[in-house]
Amino acid sequence: MSWGKESAAWRSLPQMPHARTLASTCPGPGTGSETSSTRCSFPRKTTARITPTPESFAIGETIPRRLEDRLPARETRTVPRLLLATNNPGKVAELRRLLATTGYELVTPAELGIALDVEESGVTYAENAAAKARAAARAAGCLALADDSGIEVDALGGRPGVHSARYGGAGLDDRARVELLLRELEGVPNGRRTARFRAVVVIAAPDGSVLQTFEGVAEGSIAREPRGTGGFGYDPIFVVRGLGKTMAELTPEEKDAVSHRGQALRAAAAWLRARLEHG
């Protein structure tokens, strides 16, 4: 085979750095000049920059602009879960609205198939909220948030207070409890019908320990009859101070801005966001 520079064998050599020097200084096969003393100088390290061509990829595959484009996508961060320790539809709706920006996946006991029946035997809102949050956190193995709230009527010595959800007995619904409260206030003048909504929110860790407690209060008075179709519980008879409307007459956004639960949950939401940001 001929190894001259114009030969087919020469033209078939890859045109890489030092290729010509290598061929011209090292005798080729069949020249008769190979001896044991012949020494060829090979570069110790050759770095070749390979540029991908369309033939390097499958048909229809786009040539990547960066190496990262061909690497597997990084695993996405798992969204932490927060259990809302209630199945009350009205309360769940409020909790979801006010905690939507926390970065947590918000779930209810019903969605997880967990049955919770915590006795609210505490003498304060904080005790009842903590009992529900701790039980829920242990059952689900994740952070849990619970609240307890009530309406405090000055003319009734602060009743129903912590017993608001069970006022009049377990057999009464929201409407019946509202009617009972109005009957107890018959004959009480407007100036003495002052009242307030109070809410306490508790967040518990998976081991059942209480992490944080938040409180919110909304001042107002008791109307003489129910007004409005929104909200739940005592909302139709609670007139918000400075607005002249009952909680049930407000839009969800208006209620969230002034309600006792809205105040406590905004503080809780800020704490939850900070917990995620700072680990």
N, C-alpha and C positions, 0 to 999 in steps of 0.2 A: 504494500500500500504506500502511496506517495504522501509525504508529509510536507510538501512545499507549501509556501504561503498561499499559492493560488490553487492548491489541490482541494478536492472535495472533502478530504479528511480535515484539512485546516479549517475550512468554512464551517464544518459541523461542530467545532469546539465552541462551548458557551463563552460569550464575550463578557467575562467577569474581570475585575481588577487583577492584574498580574498575569492574565492568561497568555498574552503575547510574550512576555518575558520568560514565563515558564516554558513555553514551547520552543523558544529560540535558544535557550541556554541549556536545556536538557535534551540530550539526543533521543530521537524517536526510535521506535522499534524498527529493526531491519536496516539501520544505517550502517551497521558494522562498526560503529565508534563507541559502543557501550563498553566501559571498563569499570573495574571495581573501584578505581580511584576517582571516577567521575562523581562530582558532588553537585547537587542542585539546591539552590537557596529557595526554600518555601517560606512564605510569610508565616510568622508564628500565629497570628490571629487575623482572620479575615471576617469582616462584618458586612453582610449583604443585606441591603434594604429591599424587601420584597413588597411590591405593590400589587394588591389583589386586582385581578381582571375579571370580567364578566364570566370567563370560563371557570373561575374558582368556585362559583356558587351554582346552586341548582337553578334550573330554568324557572323564571318568575320570581326568584329571590332578589331582593334589593341589596345592593352592595352597601354595607354599613359604613357610615362616615367616621364612627368612632369605635374603638374596641368595646366600650361599654354596651354598645347596641347589640352585641352578640352574646353578652353575658346574661345568665338567668336573672330575672327580676328579683330584687331583694324582697325578703319576706315582710309582709305588712304587719304593723304592730297590732296586737290584739286589743280590741276595745274593751275596757273594763266594764263590769256590770254593776248596776245599782238597783237593788230591789226596793220598790215602793211598797211599803208594808200596809197596803189597803186594797180592797176590792170595790170600794165605793166609787161608782162611775163618775160622779161629779168631782170628787176629790182627786181621782186619778187624772182627769182632764186638766185640772189646775196644776197638779204636780208636773205633768208632762210639758205644759206650756212654760212654766217657770224654770224648769231644769233642762230645757232643750239644748242650751248652749254649754252644758258642763263638760261634754266630751264623753259621757258615759252612756252605755246602753241601758235604757230604762225599762224595767220589767216589773210585772206584778206577780203575786203569789199564784193567781189563777193561770197565768201564762206558763209558769214553771211547774204547774201541777202540785203546788204546795198548799195544804190546808192549814190555816192558822186561826186559832181561836184563843186569843190571849185575854185573860180576865183583866179588865181595867179596874183594879181595886185600889189604885194609888189615891192619895189625898191631894196630889198636885198634878198639873198637866205634865210636868217634866217626868214624874214617876211613871205615868201611864205611857207616855211616848217612848220612854227608855225601855219599858217592858216589851212593847211591841217591836221596837227596832232590834233589841237583843235577840228575841226569839226568832225573828225573820232572818237575821244575819246568820245565826247558827244553823237554821234549817236549810238555807240556800248556799252557805259557804262563800258569801260575798258581802260587800258593803250593803247595808240596809238603811233606809230612811223612813222614819215614822213621825207622825205628828199627833198631838192631842189638842183640841181646841174647845172653846165654849163661849157662851154669851153670859155676861155678868150684868144683871139689872139692879141698879142702886135701890130702887123702891122695894125690892125683894131681898135686900140684904146680900146681894151678890149672887143670888141663885139665878139660873140653875148651875152656873159655873162648871166645875169639873164633871158634873153629872148631866150636862146638856144633851149628850147623845142618847142617854137613857132616861131622860126626864119623863116622869109620869108612868114609867114601867116599860118593860121590854116589848109589850104588845102594841105600842103606839108607833106610827110612822111619822115622817117629818111634818105632814099637814096636821096631824092630831096634836103633836107637841106644840106647834105654833098656836093652835086654837086654845090649848090649855094655858099657855103663857098669857095670851090676850085676855082670857077670862080672869086670871089672877090680877091683871092690871086695870080692870074695869073701875072707873071712877077716879083713877089717878090722873091728875092734870098733866098737861104737856110738859110743864117745867120740871116735873119730878119723874119723868120717864127716861132719864138718862141711862145709858148702858154702854158697854164696850164688848168687842170681840177680842179674845186673846188666843194666841196660838203658840205652841212650843214645838219645835222640830228637833229631833235627835237623830244623829248618824252613829251607827254602831259598826264595829269591825267584825270580820268573820268569826272571831273567837268569842263574840258577845260583849266585848268591852265597849263602853261609850266613848266615842272620839270627840264629838262636839255637840253643843246644845245652842239653839237659837230661839229668840222670842220676838213676837210682833204683836202690836196692840192697835186696834182701830176704834176710835171714839165715835159715839153717835147717840141715838135715842130709839125708842120703840114706837113704831107707827100704831095707829088705831085699827088698821086692817091691812091685810097683805096687799102688796103692790109689786108688779113686775113678774116676769116669767122666767128669768134667768137664775143661775145659782142653784143652791140647795140648802137644806136645813132651815135655819132662821133668817136667811137672806131676805125673804119677802117682807119682813117686818122691821128690819134694822135700817134706820135712816142714817146715812153717813154724814157726819158733822161737816158743814161747809158746802155740801153738795145738794142737800134737800132731796136726794133720791135714795131709795132703798138699794141694798146690794143687788137685789134681783132686777133692778131697773138699769143697771150699768152694763155696758158691753164687757166681754171678757177682759179686754185690754184695760179698760177703766177700772174694773174690779181688781185686777192684778196690781195696779199702781197704788191702790189705797188700802187694800185689805190686810188684815192681820196675818193671814197665811202668806200673802204676797211679800210682806216685809221680811218674815222669817225665812222664806225660801230664797229670796234674793241674796240674803247673807249666806245661806247654806250653799247656794250655787257658786258664789265667789270663793268660798272655802274649798269646794270640790275642784274648781278650775285650778286653784293654786296648788292643790295636792298633786294634780296631774303634771303641772308644769315643773314642779320642784321634786317630783318623785316621792 
